[in-house]
Amino acid sequence: MNDLDAWLVAAGREAGVDPGEIPTRLILDLARDVAHGVIRPGAPVTAYLLGLAVGRGADPAEVADRLSDLALSWTPPAAPSGGSDRASGDQGKPPIP
């Protein structure tokens, strides 16, 4: 067992989550894509957003794919010009529940 596995067992126990339910690779891949494609501090916050979406019934793989796609295509929004404040990159997809 490596340090990450040991941590997930202990943290899962504290959170009341079976470590076998944690899609570790999916979360780490998403965090990597956000850290490299957007900004490093966005990685843990985006992982939290993934957890919120999953807690509301969304499919983890679908949400992670959409968020990774967004991160990998991310271009910071231009300075506000009085138009919509919605960031581009949603590719016409409905919001995640």
N, CA, C and O atoms as a MOPAC input file, in Angstrom:
PM7 MOZYME 1SCF
protein

 N      0.85000 1    -1.17400 1     0.00000 1
 C      0.00000 1     0.00000 1     0.00000 1
 C      0.89700 1     1.23900 1     0.00000 1
 O      1.81300 1     1.34800 1     0.81500 1
 N      0.62700 1     2.18000 1    -0.92500 1
 C      1.43200 1     3.40100 1    -0.94300 1
 C      0.78200 1     4.46200 1    -0.05700 1
 O     -0.29000 1     4.24400 1     0.50900 1
 N      1.44900 1     5.61400 1     0.05500 1
 C      0.95700 1     6.67600 1     0.92600 1
 C     -0.43100 1     7.16300 1     0.50600 1
 O     -1.27200 1     7.43200 1     1.36400 1
 N     -0.68200 1     7.28000 1    -0.79700 1
 C     -1.98400 1     7.72900 1    -1.26000 1
 C     -3.06600 1     6.73000 1    -0.85900 1
 O     -4.12100 1     7.12200 1    -0.36100 1
 N     -2.80900 1     5.45500 1    -1.07400 1
 C     -3.78300 1     4.43100 1    -0.69800 1
 C     -4.06900 1     4.47100 1     0.80300 1
 O     -5.22400 1     4.40500 1     1.22500 1
 N     -3.01500 1     4.57900 1     1.59700 1
 C     -3.19100 1     4.62600 1     3.05000 1
 C     -3.99400 1     5.86400 1     3.45100 1
 O     -4.87600 1     5.79100 1     4.30700 1
 N     -3.68400 1     6.98900 1     2.83000 1
 C     -4.42200 1     8.21700 1     3.11300 1
 C     -5.89900 1     8.06300 1     2.74100 1
 O     -6.76900 1     8.46800 1     3.51300 1
 N     -6.19300 1     7.49200 1     1.58700 1
 C     -7.57900 1     7.34400 1     1.15500 1
 C     -8.36500 1     6.40200 1     2.05700 1
 O     -9.55800 1     6.60800 1     2.28200 1
 N     -7.70700 1     5.37400 1     2.57200 1
 C     -8.36600 1     4.48600 1     3.52300 1
 C     -8.71700 1     5.26600 1     4.78700 1
 O     -9.84900 1     5.19600 1     5.26700 1
 N     -7.75600 1     6.00200 1     5.32300 1
 C     -7.98800 1     6.76100 1     6.55800 1
 C     -9.00000 1     7.89000 1     6.33500 1
 O     -9.91200 1     8.07300 1     7.14100 1
 N     -8.83800 1     8.64600 1     5.24300 1
 C     -9.74400 1     9.76700 1     4.97000 1
 C    -11.14500 1     9.25100 1     4.65400 1
 O    -12.13600 1     9.83200 1     5.09600 1
 N    -11.22900 1     8.16600 1     3.89600 1
 C    -12.52700 1     7.58700 1     3.59400 1
 C    -13.24200 1     7.15400 1     4.85400 1
 O    -14.44800 1     7.35900 1     4.99500 1
 N    -12.50900 1     6.56100 1     5.76000 1
 C    -13.09100 1     6.13400 1     7.03800 1
 C    -13.66500 1     7.34300 1     7.78100 1
 O    -14.78900 1     7.29600 1     8.28000 1
 N    -12.88600 1     8.42000 1     7.84900 1
 C    -13.33500 1     9.63100 1     8.54100 1
 C    -14.56200 1    10.24500 1     7.87500 1
 O    -15.44200 1    10.76900 1     8.55800 1
 N    -14.62500 1    10.18400 1     6.54300 1
 C    -15.72800 1    10.78300 1     5.78900 1
 C    -16.91200 1     9.83300 1     5.62700 1
 O    -17.95300 1    10.22500 1     5.09900 1
 N    -16.76000 1     8.59800 1     6.07200 1
 C    -17.82800 1     7.62600 1     5.92500 1
 C    -17.98600 1     7.13000 1     4.49300 1
 O    -19.09000 1     6.80900 1     4.05300 1
 N    -16.86600 1     7.07100 1     3.77000 1
 C    -16.86400 1     6.63400 1     2.36900 1
 C    -15.95300 1     5.42500 1     2.23400 1
 O    -14.83100 1     5.42100 1     2.74200 1
 N    -16.44000 1     4.40800 1     1.55200 1
 C    -15.62500 1     3.23100 1     1.26500 1
 C    -14.55500 1     3.63600 1     0.25600 1
 O    -14.89800 1     4.11500 1    -0.82500 1
 N    -13.27000 1     3.46000 1     0.57100 1
 C    -12.21500 1     3.84300 1    -0.36500 1
 C    -12.35100 1     3.19600 1    -1.74400 1
 O    -11.86700 1     3.73600 1    -2.73900 1
 N    -13.00400 1     2.05000 1    -1.79600 1
 C    -13.22600 1     1.40000 1    -3.07900 1
 C    -14.18100 1     2.17400 1    -3.97800 1
 O    -14.23800 1     1.92500 1    -5.18200 1
 N    -14.93000 1     3.10700 1    -3.40400 1
 C    -15.86100 1     3.93000 1    -4.16600 1
 C    -15.19900 1     5.18600 1    -4.74000 1
 O    -15.83000 1     5.92400 1    -5.49700 1
 N    -13.95100 1     5.42800 1    -4.39200 1
 C    -13.28000 1     6.65000 1    -4.81500 1
 C    -12.62000 1     6.41900 1    -6.17900 1
 O    -11.71800 1     5.58900 1    -6.29400 1
 N    -13.06300 1     7.14600 1    -7.21300 1
 C    -12.44900 1     6.99100 1    -8.54100 1
 C    -11.14300 1     7.79400 1    -8.60500 1
 O    -11.06800 1     8.84000 1    -9.24900 1
 N    -10.14300 1     7.28500 1    -7.93300 1
 C     -8.88500 1     8.01300 1    -7.74600 1
 C     -8.27700 1     8.47800 1    -9.06400 1
 O     -7.94600 1     9.65600 1    -9.19300 1
 N     -8.12200 1     7.60500 1   -10.03100 1
 C     -7.48900 1     7.96000 1   -11.30800 1
 C     -8.28100 1     9.06300 1   -12.00200 1
 O     -7.69100 1     9.99600 1   -12.54500 1
 N     -9.59600 1     8.96800 1   -11.99200 1
 C    -10.46000 1     9.96300 1   -12.62000 1
 C    -10.24300 1    11.33400 1   -11.98300 1
 O    -10.11900 1    12.33500 1   -12.68800 1
 N    -10.19700 1    11.38100 1   -10.66600 1
 C    -10.00800 1    12.64500 1    -9.95100 1
 C     -8.61700 1    13.21100 1   -10.20700 1
 O     -8.46700 1    14.40900 1   -10.44800 1
 N     -7.60600 1    12.35900 1   -10.15500 1
 C     -6.24100 1    12.83800 1   -10.38300 1
 C     -6.04400 1    13.33300 1   -11.80700 1
 O     -5.35000 1    14.32700 1   -12.02300 1
 N     -6.63900 1    12.66100 1   -12.77800 1
 C     -6.53600 1    13.11500 1   -14.16900 1
 C     -7.22200 1    14.45900 1   -14.35500 1
 O     -6.69700 1    15.33900 1   -15.03700 1
 N     -8.39300 1    14.62000 1   -13.74900 1
 C     -9.08900 1    15.90800 1   -13.81900 1
 C     -8.24400 1    17.00800 1   -13.17800 1
 O     -8.08300 1    18.08400 1   -13.75400 1
 N     -7.71300 1    16.74600 1   -12.00500 1
 C     -6.89300 1    17.74100 1   -11.30800 1
 C     -5.66900 1    18.12600 1   -12.13900 1
 O     -5.29900 1    19.29900 1   -12.19400 1
 N     -5.04700 1    17.15200 1   -12.77800 1
 C     -3.89600 1    17.43200 1   -13.63600 1
 C     -4.29300 1    18.34300 1   -14.79000 1
 O     -3.60400 1    19.32200 1   -15.07700 1
 N     -5.40000 1    18.02300 1   -15.45200 1
 C     -5.83600 1    18.82000 1   -16.59400 1
 C     -6.13200 1    20.25800 1   -16.18900 1
 O     -5.78500 1    21.19200 1   -16.91200 1
 N     -6.77100 1    20.44100 1   -15.03900 1
 C     -7.07700 1    21.79900 1   -14.57400 1
 C     -5.80000 1    22.52100 1   -14.15900 1
 O     -5.61000 1    23.68700 1   -14.50300 1
 N     -4.93200 1    21.84600 1   -13.43100 1
 C     -3.68600 1    22.48200 1   -12.98200 1
 C     -2.82500 1    22.92300 1   -14.15800 1
 O     -2.21000 1    23.98900 1   -14.11100 1
 N     -2.77600 1    22.11700 1   -15.20500 1
 C     -1.94100 1    22.44700 1   -16.36000 1
 C     -2.64000 1    23.34700 1   -17.36200 1
 O     -1.99700 1    24.18600 1   -17.99300 1
 N     -3.96400 1    23.18400 1   -17.52000 1
 C     -4.67900 1    23.93100 1   -18.53900 1
 C     -5.26400 1    25.24500 1   -18.07600 1
 O     -5.54800 1    26.12200 1   -18.89100 1
 N     -5.44700 1    25.39200 1   -16.76200 1
 C     -6.08300 1    26.60400 1   -16.23900 1
 C     -5.15400 1    27.25800 1   -15.22000 1
 O     -4.42000 1    28.19300 1   -15.53900 1
 N     -5.20100 1    26.75200 1   -13.99300 1
 C     -4.35700 1    27.27700 1   -12.91200 1
 C     -4.32000 1    26.23600 1   -11.79100 1
 O     -5.32800 1    25.59500 1   -11.49500 1
 N     -3.17800 1    26.08100 1   -11.18800 1
 C     -2.99200 1    25.02900 1   -10.18600 1
 C     -4.01500 1    25.07300 1    -9.04900 1
 O     -4.56300 1    24.02400 1    -8.71200 1
 N     -4.30400 1    26.22600 1    -8.43900 1
 C     -5.29000 1    26.22300 1    -7.35700 1
 C     -6.69900 1    25.83000 1    -7.81500 1
 O     -7.55400 1    25.53000 1    -6.98200 1
 N     -6.94200 1    25.82900 1    -9.09700 1
 C     -8.24300 1    25.40700 1    -9.59800 1
 C     -8.45200 1    23.90800 1    -9.49300 1
 O     -9.59000 1    23.44100 1    -9.52800 1
 N     -7.37200 1    23.14500 1    -9.36500 1
 C     -7.47200 1    21.68100 1    -9.33800 1
 C     -8.29200 1    21.16300 1    -8.15300 1
 O     -9.24200 1    20.41100 1    -8.37100 1
 N     -7.96600 1    21.53300 1    -6.91000 1
 C     -8.77000 1    20.99200 1    -5.80900 1
 C    -10.19600 1    21.53500 1    -5.80000 1
 O    -11.12800 1    20.83100 1    -5.41300 1
 N    -10.36500 1    22.78100 1    -6.22300 1
 C    -11.71500 1    23.34900 1    -6.25300 1
 C    -12.56700 1    22.63200 1    -7.30600 1
 O    -13.74800 1    22.37000 1    -7.08100 1
 N    -11.96400 1    22.32100 1    -8.44600 1
 C    -12.68300 1    21.59400 1    -9.49300 1
 C    -13.00500 1    20.17200 1    -9.04500 1
 O    -14.07600 1    19.65200 1    -9.36000 1
 N    -12.09000 1    19.54100 1    -8.31500 1
 C    -12.38200 1    18.20800 1    -7.77500 1
 C    -13.56600 1    18.28400 1    -6.81000 1
 O    -14.39600 1    17.37700 1    -6.76200 1
 N    -13.63600 1    19.36100 1    -6.05100 1
 C    -14.77200 1    19.55700 1    -5.14800 1
 C    -16.06600 1    19.73900 1    -5.95600 1
 O    -17.10600 1    19.18200 1    -5.60500 1
 N    -15.99200 1    20.52000 1    -7.03500 1
 C    -17.15700 1    20.69300 1    -7.90500 1
 C    -17.62200 1    19.35600 1    -8.46700 1
 O    -18.82200 1    19.09300 1    -8.54600 1
 N    -16.67300 1    18.51400 1    -8.85700 1
 C    -17.00300 1    17.17300 1    -9.32600 1
 C    -17.77200 1    16.42300 1    -8.23700 1
 O    -18.79500 1    15.79600 1    -8.51200 1
 N    -17.28000 1    16.49000 1    -7.01600 1
 C    -17.95300 1    15.82100 1    -5.90800 1
 C    -19.36000 1    16.34300 1    -5.67100 1
 O    -20.27600 1    15.56600 1    -5.40100 1
 N    -19.53600 1    17.65400 1    -5.77000 1
 C    -20.87500 1    18.22700 1    -5.61800 1
 C    -21.81700 1    17.70400 1    -6.70100 1
 O    -22.94900 1    17.30900 1    -6.41900 1
 N    -21.33300 1    17.70900 1    -7.94300 1
 C    -22.16700 1    17.23800 1    -9.05300 1
 C    -22.53800 1    15.77000 1    -8.86600 1
 O    -23.68400 1    15.38200 1    -9.09100 1
 N    -21.58300 1    14.96800 1    -8.46100 1
 C    -21.84400 1    13.53900 1    -8.23900 1
 C    -22.82200 1    13.36100 1    -7.07800 1
 O    -23.70900 1    12.50900 1    -7.13300 1
 N    -22.65800 1    14.16100 1    -6.03800 1
 C    -23.58100 1    14.10200 1    -4.90800 1
 C    -25.01100 1    14.45600 1    -5.29400 1
 O    -25.96800 1    14.04800 1    -4.63700 1
 N    -25.13500 1    15.21900 1    -6.36800 1
 C    -26.46400 1    15.59500 1    -6.86600 1
 C    -26.96800 1    14.62900 1    -7.92500 1
 O    -28.00000 1    14.86800 1    -8.55200 1
 N    -26.23700 1    13.53500 1    -8.12500 1
 C    -26.71600 1    12.48300 1    -9.01000 1
 C    -26.07100 1    12.40700 1   -10.37700 1
 O    -26.46100 1    11.56100 1   -11.18300 1
 N    -25.08800 1    13.26500 1   -10.67600 1
 C    -24.42600 1    13.23100 1   -11.98200 1
 C    -23.47100 1    12.05000 1   -12.07400 1
 O    -22.98000 1    11.55100 1   -11.06100 1
 N    -23.21500 1    11.61100 1   -13.29500 1
 C    -22.26600 1    10.52500 1   -13.54200 1
 C    -20.83800 1    11.07000 1   -13.41300 1
 O    -20.48900 1    12.02900 1   -14.10200 1
 N    -20.00100 1    10.47700 1   -12.54100 1
 C    -18.65200 1    11.00600 1   -12.31900 1
 C    -17.81100 1    11.08300 1   -13.59200 1
 O    -17.14200 1    12.08800 1   -13.83100 1
 N    -17.83900 1    10.03600 1   -14.40600 1
 C    -17.00100 1    10.01600 1   -15.61100 1
 C    -17.45400 1    11.09200 1   -16.60500 1
 O    -16.62300 1    11.75300 1   -17.22700 1
 N    -18.75800 1    11.26400 1   -16.74900 1
 C    -19.26600 1    12.26400 1   -17.67800 1
 C    -18.87500 1    13.67700 1   -17.23400 1
 O    -18.41200 1    14.48500 1   -18.03900 1
 N    -19.06700 1    13.95600 1   -15.95800 1
 C    -18.73000 1    15.28000 1   -15.43900 1
 C    -17.22600 1    15.52500 1   -15.54400 1
 O    -16.80100 1    16.60400 1   -15.95900 1
 N    -16.42400 1    14.53700 1   -15.17400 1
 C    -14.96500 1    14.69300 1   -15.24700 1
 C    -14.51800 1    14.91900 1   -16.68400 1
 O    -13.64500 1    15.75000 1   -16.93500 1
 N    -15.10300 1    14.19300 1   -17.63000 1
 C    -14.75000 1    14.38900 1   -19.04200 1
 C    -15.08400 1    15.80700 1   -19.49000 1
 O    -14.28600 1    16.45600 1   -20.16600 1
 N    -16.26000 1    16.28000 1   -19.11100 1
 C    -16.66400 1    17.63000 1   -19.51800 1
 C    -15.76200 1    18.68300 1   -18.89700 1
 O    -15.36600 1    19.63600 1   -19.56900 1
 N    -15.43600 1    18.52100 1   -17.63100 1
 C    -14.56700 1    19.48300 1   -16.96600 1
 C    -13.14400 1    19.43200 1   -17.52500 1
 O    -12.50600 1    20.47100 1   -17.69500 1
 N    -12.64700 1    18.23300 1   -17.81000 1
 C    -11.31800 1    18.10800 1   -18.41400 1
 C    -11.28900 1    18.74500 1   -19.79500 1
 O    -10.34100 1    19.45400 1   -20.13200 1
 N    -12.32300 1    18.49700 1   -20.59700 1
 C    -12.39900 1    19.12400 1   -21.91900 1
 C    -12.37700 1    20.64500 1   -21.79600 1
 O    -11.68000 1    21.33000 1   -22.54500 1
 N    -13.14800 1    21.16300 1   -20.84000 1
 C    -13.16800 1    22.60900 1   -20.62000 1
 C    -11.78600 1    23.11800 1   -20.22900 1
 O    -11.31900 1    24.12800 1   -20.75600 1
 N    -11.13400 1    22.42000 1   -19.30600 1
 C     -9.80500 1    22.84800 1   -18.85300 1
 C     -8.78200 1    22.82000 1   -19.98000 1
 O     -7.96500 1    23.73200 1   -20.10800 1
 N     -8.83100 1    21.77000 1   -20.79800 1
 C     -7.84000 1    21.63400 1   -21.87000 1
 C     -8.06900 1    22.62100 1   -23.00900 1
 O     -7.15000 1    22.89500 1   -23.78100 1
 N     -9.26900 1    23.15200 1   -23.12300 1
 C     -9.54400 1    24.13500 1   -24.16800 1
 C     -9.65900 1    25.55200 1   -23.60100 1
 O    -10.04000 1    26.48400 1   -24.30900 1
 N     -9.32900 1    25.69700 1   -22.33500 1
 C     -9.54700 1    26.95800 1   -21.63200 1
 C     -8.71000 1    28.09300 1   -22.19700 1
 O     -7.49900 1    27.96700 1   -22.38400 1
 N     -9.37100 1    29.17900 1   -22.46000 1
 C     -8.74400 1    30.44300 1   -22.80200 1
 C     -9.33700 1    31.44900 1   -21.83500 1
 O    -10.55600 1    31.61400 1   -21.79800 1
 N     -8.51400 1    32.12100 1   -21.05700 1
 C     -9.08300 1    33.06500 1   -20.09000 1
 C     -9.98800 1    34.06700 1   -20.79700 1
 O     -9.66800 1    34.53600 1   -21.89000 1
 N    -11.11500 1    34.39400 1   -20.17600 1
 C    -12.02700 1    35.34400 1   -20.79300 1
 C    -11.37900 1    36.71200 1   -20.93500 1
 O    -10.54600 1    37.11200 1   -20.12200 1
 N    -11.77900 1    37.42000 1   -21.98400 1
 C    -11.27500 1    38.77700 1   -22.19800 1
 C    -11.83300 1    39.67400 1   -21.10400 1
 O    -12.77600 1    39.31000 1   -20.40200 1
 N    -11.23800 1    40.84400 1   -20.97400 1
 C    -11.71900 1    41.81600 1   -20.00100 1
 C    -13.18400 1    42.11600 1   -20.29200 1
 O    -13.59200 1    42.15400 1   -21.45200 1
 N    -13.96800 1    42.32700 1   -19.25400 1
 C    -15.38900 1    42.59900 1   -19.45600 1
 C    -15.61000 1    43.78800 1   -20.39100 1
 O    -14.94500 1    44.81900 1   -20.29100 1
 N    -16.56600 1    43.60600 1   -21.30200 1
 C    -16.86900 1    44.67500 1   -22.25000 1
 C    -18.35600 1    44.99100 1   -22.24300 1
 O    -18.89600 1    45.54600 1   -23.20000 1
 N    -19.00500 1    44.62800 1   -21.14300 1
 C    -20.42000 1    44.90600 1   -21.03200 1
 C    -21.29300 1    43.78900 1   -21.57000 1
 O    -22.51800 1    43.86900 1   -21.48400 1
 N    -20.67800 1    42.73600 1   -22.13000 1
 C    -21.44400 1    41.60700 1   -22.66000 1
 C    -21.72400 1    40.59900 1   -21.57600 1
 O    -21.66900 1    40.91800 1   -20.38800 1
 N    -22.01600 1    39.41800 1   -21.96900 1
 C    -22.30300 1    38.33900 1   -21.04000 1
 C    -21.06700 1    38.03200 1   -20.21300 1
 O    -19.94600 1    38.09000 1   -20.71700 1
 N    -21.27100 1    37.70700 1   -18.95000 1
 C    -20.13200 1    37.33400 1   -18.10600 1
 C    -19.93000 1    35.83700 1   -18.08000 1
 O    -19.11800 1    35.34300 1   -17.29700 1
 N    -20.63700 1    35.10400 1   -18.90500 1
 C    -20.50100 1    33.64500 1   -18.96200 1
 C    -19.23900 1    33.27800 1   -19.73400 1
 O    -19.01000 1    33.77500 1   -20.83700 1
 N    -18.42900 1    32.41100 1   -19.15100 1
 C    -17.18600 1    31.97800 1   -19.80400 1
 C    -17.51300 1    31.12800 1   -21.01900 1
 O    -18.48200 1    30.37000 1   -21.02000 1
 N    -16.69700 1    31.26300 1   -22.04500 1
 C    -16.89200 1    30.42400 1   -23.22200 1
 C    -16.39000 1    29.02700 1   -22.93500 1
 O    -15.68900 1    28.80400 1   -21.94800 1
 N    -16.74500 1    28.08700 1   -23.79100 1
 C    -16.24900 1    26.73700 1   -23.63300 1
 C    -17.30700 1    25.75000 1   -23.23200 1
 O    -17.00800 1    24.56900 1   -23.05400 1
 N    -18.56700 1    26.20300 1   -23.08000 1
 C    -19.58700 1    25.25000 1   -22.67800 1
 C    -20.06900 1    24.40100 1   -23.83500 1
 O    -20.78200 1    23.42000 1   -23.62600 1
 N    -19.69700 1    24.75700 1   -25.04600 1
 C    -19.97100 1    23.98700 1   -26.25500 1
 C    -21.43600 1    23.60200 1   -26.35600 1
 O    -21.77300 1    22.54400 1   -26.88800 1
 N    -22.32200 1    24.48000 1   -25.83200 1
 C    -23.74400 1    24.24700 1   -25.96300 1
 C    -24.29200 1    23.11600 1   -25.09900 1
 O    -25.43700 1    22.70400 1   -25.28200 1
 N    -23.50500 1    22.61400 1   -24.17600 1
 C    -23.95800 1    21.52000 1   -23.31500 1
 C    -24.79900 1    22.09900 1   -22.17500 1
 O    -24.51200 1    23.19000 1   -21.68200 1
 N    -25.82600 1    21.37600 1   -21.76100 1
 C    -26.63000 1    21.86200 1   -20.62700 1
 C    -25.79600 1    21.82300 1   -19.35000 1
 O    -24.84500 1    21.04900 1   -19.25000 1
 N    -26.15200 1    22.65300 1   -18.37700 1
 C    -25.40600 1    22.64800 1   -17.12600 1
 C    -25.48900 1    21.28800 1   -16.44000 1
 O    -26.45700 1    20.54900 1   -16.61800 1
 N    -24.48800 1    20.97700 1   -15.67300 1
 C    -24.44900 1    19.73800 1   -14.91200 1
 C    -25.43300 1    19.88900 1   -13.76100 1
 O    -25.42700 1    20.91700 1   -13.08300 1
 N    -26.28200 1    18.88600 1   -13.52400 1
 C    -27.28900 1    19.01600 1   -12.44900 1
 C    -26.65400 1    19.17000 1   -11.09600 1
 O    -27.35900 1    19.29000 1   -10.09300 1

